Amino acid sequence: MMFSKKDDKRFDEKLIQNYQQGSLISIWVDRQTGVNYLYTWSAQGCTLTPLLDENGEVIVEPN
């Protein structure tokens, strides 16, 4: 089983900020892999993509 308890979370919200009027940007961290994701939301839609460093490598938190 992937999760042992109902309250186990797969993702932690690392940062959230209001961007433009009615838009949000946040960074989520996958607790199992350590991969950081950039999530954006606005009235037009939303996106989720791995967060990259200055060399184009995926940012991964150490476990």
C-alpha positions in Angstrom: 0.0 0.0 0.0 1.3 3.4 -0.9 0.0 5.2 2.2 -0.2 3.7 5.6 -2.8 6.0 7.1 -5.6 8.2 5.7 -3.9 11.4 7.0 -0.6 10.7 5.3 0.1 13.4 2.8 2.0 12.8 -0.4 2.8 16.5 -1.0 3.8 19.4 1.2 3.2 23.0 0.2 6.5 24.8 0.5 5.6 28.3 -0.7 2.4 30.1 -1.8 2.1 33.6 -3.0 -0.4 35.8 -4.8 0.9 36.7 -8.2 -1.4 38.9 -10.1 -5.0 39.8 -9.2 -6.7 36.4 -8.8 -3.6 34.3 -9.5 -1.5 32.0 -7.3 1.9 30.5 -7.5 3.0 27.8 -5.2 5.8 25.2 -4.8 4.9 21.7 -3.8 7.3 19.0 -2.6 6.6 15.3 -3.2 7.4 13.7 0.2 8.3 10.4 -1.4 10.7 11.5 -4.2 11.7 15.0 -2.9 10.9 16.5 -6.3 9.8 20.2 -6.3 6.9 21.2 -8.5 5.8 24.7 -9.5 2.0 25.0 -9.5 0.2 28.1 -10.9 -3.5 28.8 -10.8 -5.6 31.5 -12.4 -9.1 31.9 -13.7 -7.9 30.8 -17.2 -6.5 27.4 -15.8 -3.7 25.8 -13.9 -0.3 24.2 -14.6 2.0 21.8 -12.7 5.6 21.3 -13.8 8.8 20.1 -12.1 10.8 23.1 -10.8 14.2 23.4 -12.5 17.4 25.0 -11.3 19.7 27.3 -13.3 21.2 24.3 -15.1 17.9 22.8 -16.2 18.0 20.0 -13.6 15.0 19.1 -11.5 15.2 20.4 -7.9 15.1 17.6 -5.5 14.9 17.9 -1.7 17.2 15.6 0.3 15.3 13.0 2.3 
